Amino acid sequence: MVTCRVDATVERVKVGDFAFPLGSYPVEKLEPLPGYSVLFEPADGDADGEWEEWPDRYVFDIVISAERLESLVRHLLTLMPGRVYPILDVLGRDAYREIDPYVSYELMGLDRLTDMVRKFPAFFFEDGLVGFGAMSDDPFMYVFIDEHKIVTLRCQTEQRDQVERVLAAFDLEEVEEPAGADSALHEHRSVLVAPSEDPSVLGFEEIIEDLRDEWRLILNIDPESNTDDQGNELGIVPWRLLARAEYAEEPLVRYVEVFLLASCLAEAEELCREAADGLFDRDERSPEIASIVEMDRLVAADFEAMVKAAGGSPPQPNDPPGVVAVRWAE
């Protein structure tokens, strides 16, 4: 069975009895405070009814020492119904967006979420570049473990007692402001290693690919716009996309790297598919499945260096959208 492995050279930061996640830890003095806060949130929705209203609910913010996090999350997930919408956040490489937010719009069995969590515990509970969770409709519940490994839980009002019983079983008490890694200046890092001699141990990007397939995740951004985290319009910018091709015969999987200029995600994906198809044609065999697995915007200097390394010529100022370079990524 595939799994993941923590880099044995990474040292855990501890303050007293409180252990921080390997991949998210303070770099200034901090007195951690485990426990939880709870607030009431009234029902909300939009006036046009384009998205479903969340009901009256309580929101819990929960801080717990790293060695107890996995067990707590497993207990909290058992409070959810049997079908959920998975969620994945990744601190990615896009130059204009801090977090790549992935969601599934397909209800699926809770076991499909928990099976992947069981396969890759270090990825979910130790790596500082990823957050994950799930949401359900009936009853409404939202459980999310962010990149600091702080747990946020939203539940309907009648579920509050049930949630607090679980928290009490972990000796967690209500406090005014629990304090974890995000309560001070802190750093994030990935903590996984993937030895080339052991294909059963997957690396960070490989796990994300598996999760996107298994949980049917899509990048939850507007495909027709192109803005940064502050909402500024960016216009035409450089992109790097990576497409995966799956074949019936060896080699079973190959990757295509495409460098292009585009004004939005939808345009970048279309240009990428056209470029990849052209490379498949030259290869004289078509893949059974082809999908885009990475989609990142780049700053000009990084883009030019990557294009040159790929054997292409950097674009000129005011060039229109189009493919600049394409190659097999070995």
N, C-alpha and C positions, 0 to 999 in steps of 0.2 A: 504494500500500500504506500502511496506517495505521502510525504510529510514535509516538514521544514525543520531547520536546525539553527540554533542560536550560535553566534560567534562566541567561542569560549573565552576570547580575550576581552570581551566587554564586561566591565565591572559595574555592579549595581550600586546606586547611590542610596544610602540609608541615613535616616535621622532618628536616633533612638531605636524604637521598635518598628518604626514605619519605613517600609521599603517602597521606593519609587519604581515605576516600570523601567526596564533597561533602556528603552528608547525615548523616554521623556522624563527629564529630571531638572531640578533647579540648579542654577549656577550662581546664586547668591543666597545669603542666609534666609532660611525659611523654617518656620515651626509648623509642620503639617498638623492638620486637625481632621481625623477621620470622623465620619458621621454623615448626616443628611439634613438638608433644608427642604421645606415643603411650602408651596404657594398655591393659591387657588387661581385658576384662569377661567374666565367666562367663555361661553360658546362664541365662536367666531366663524365668519365665512365672507364671501364677497357678494355685493349687491346683485350681480348678474347671475349668480348661481352656477358659475363656471366650474367651481370646485367645491367638493362636499364640505359642509360645516363640521368642524370639530366640536364635540359636545362640551358642556361644563366638565372641568377636569382639574385634577391636582397634578402639579409638576414637582418631581423629586430630583434634587441634585445630590449625588451620592459619591463620597470619597472613601476609599478603603485601601488598605495596604496591598501591594502588588501580589503577594503570595496568596491572598484570599480572593482576589478579583474574579478569577475564572469560576470558582465555586459559587460565588454570589450571582454572577451573571447566569449560570446554568439554572439556578433556582428561580430567578426572575423570569427567565424565558418560559418556564413551565406554567406561569400565570397567563400566558398568551393563548389564544385559541389555536386550533390545529392548522389554520391557513393564514399566511402572513405575506407582506410585501418586504423583501430584503432591501437593505440600504448599505452602501459602501462609500466612504469618503477616503480619498487618497491625496496626500500632499505630493502633487505631481511635478512635472518639469515644464509646464506651460509658463511662458514668461510673463503672462498678464493675468493669471488666475492662480490664487494660492492653493485652492482645493479643487480636485476633480470630483464632483458629486455624482455618484451612480445610484440609480434606483431601479427597481423592477415594478412595472405596471401590471404584472401578472401575479395573481394569488397563487401561492404554492405551499406545499406541506411544510410545516415547521421543521420536520425531520430533515428536509433538504438544507435548511440553514444550519441546524445543529450538527449534521454530519460533516459539513465543511469546517465548522469551528473545532470539531474533534480532530480533524486531520491536521489542522494548522494552528495549534494553540499559541505558539510563540508569535506568529504573524498577527493574530488578533489581540493578544493580551500583553505583548511586550514591545512590538515594533512601534516606534514613534511617528511613523509616516502614514498610519492608517487608523480609521475609525469605522465602526460597523454597527448594525442593529436591524430592527424590523418594526413594522407598523401593522396593526390589524384594524378592521372596520367594526366587527361585531363579536364581542364588545370592542370599543375603541381602546387601543393601548399602543404606546410608542416607547420602545426601549432602544437607547443608543449609547454606545461606548465610544467616546471621541478619541482623538489622537493623544490626549493626555491621560487616557484611561479613566476619565471621570464618567460616571454613569448618569444619564438623564432618563427619567421615566415619567411618562404622562399616562394617566389612567382616569377612567370615569370615577365620579365621586364615590360610588358605592364600593369601589375596589380599594379604597384607601386603607382600610383596616387590614385587608389581606396583604397588601404590599408592606405595611409596617410590621406585620408579624414576621415576614421574611427578614426584614432588616434587623429586627430585634434578635432573631436567631443568630445573627452574625455580630451581636453585641454593638450594633450601630445605634446611636441615639440622635435625636433631633438637636441640631445646633444652629446658631444664627447664621454662620457662614463657614461651611467646611472648607478646608484648605488642602489642595493637592498641588501637583506640579505647575499648574497654570496660575497659581496665586503669587508667583514671583518671576523674575527674569529666568527663563528656562531655555533648554535646547531640545531639539528633536533629532533623532537619528534612526536609521534602519539598523537592525541587529541580526539579520539573517545571513547565513553563508550557504552556498550551494556548490559543493565539491563536484568537479566535472567527472570524477570517477564513479560517482553514485547518482544515477539518473532518478532514483526514487526520492531524492531530496531536492525540492524545488526552490528556486530563488524568488525574490520579491515580485518581479514582473510576471513570472510564470504562474504564480498563485493568483494574481489579479486576472490573468487570462482565464484560468480555470473558474474563478468566481463569476466572471462575466458570462461564461457559458452556462454554468450550473444554475445560477440565480437569474439568468436572462436579464442582466443589467444593461441599462442604457445611460449614456452621459446626459445628465439632467440639466442641459443648458439650451437656450433658444438657438436652434440650428441656422436661423435666418439672420441673426444679428452678430456683431463682432465688437464686444465691449470688454473693458478691463473690470477689475473688482469694484472700481469706483463708478462704473457706468459710463465711462468715457468712450465715445465711438473711435474705433481704431482704423477703419477703412481696410485697405489691402495690406496684408502683413505676410511675412514668411511663415511657412508651416513645415513640419516634419511628420509624416504619417508612416505607420508600419502596418503592413497587411500580412495576414497569415494565410498560406495556401496549404490545404490538406489533400494528399493524393492517395490513390489506391495502391500504389507500388512505391518502392524506395526511390528517393527519400520520401518518407511519408509526410513530412512537414517542412516547408520552406517559408522564409519571410522575405517580403519585398519592402524596401525602404524608398519612400517617395518624398522629394523636396519640391515645394511648389509655393506659388503666391495665390492667395485667395482672400475674398472679402467676408467669408463666414464659414461656419463648419459644414453646412450643406454643400457649398461649392467646393470646399476642400475635399470632402468625401467623394464627390462625383469625379473630380479631376484625378484623385488617387485611384479609383476603380478603373478609369480609362487607362491610366499609365500602367497599372498592374496587369490589366488584360493584354496590353501590348507586349509586355515581358513574357506573359504566359504563352502567347502565340509564338514568340521567337524560341521558346523552350520546347515547342512542338508537342506539348501535352497540357491538357487543361485540368485544373484541380477540381475535385469533387465539391469542395467547400472553400470559399474564400471570404475572409472577414477582416475588418480593420480593427486592430487591437490597441494602437496608440495614436493619439491626435494631439500634437503640441504646437503652439505658436512659439516662434523664436525671435530673439532680437537679431538685428541685421548682422552683427559681427559673428555671432555663433553660426548663423545660417550660412554665411559666406564660407566659413572654415569647413563646415560639413559638406557643402556642395563641392568645394575643391577636392576634399578627400574622396568624394564619390565620383570624381572625374568630370564634373560639370563646370560650367562657367557661371559665376555669380550674376544675378540679374542687374539691370541698369535702373537708375532712378525712374520712377513713373512707369515701369513696365506693367502691363495689364496682368490679370490673373492667368495662371498657366503653370504647367509642369516645368521645373528647372533641371531636375536630375532624377533618375530612377535606377535602382540597382538591386540585385539579390543581396540580402543581409545574411552573411554566414555566421 
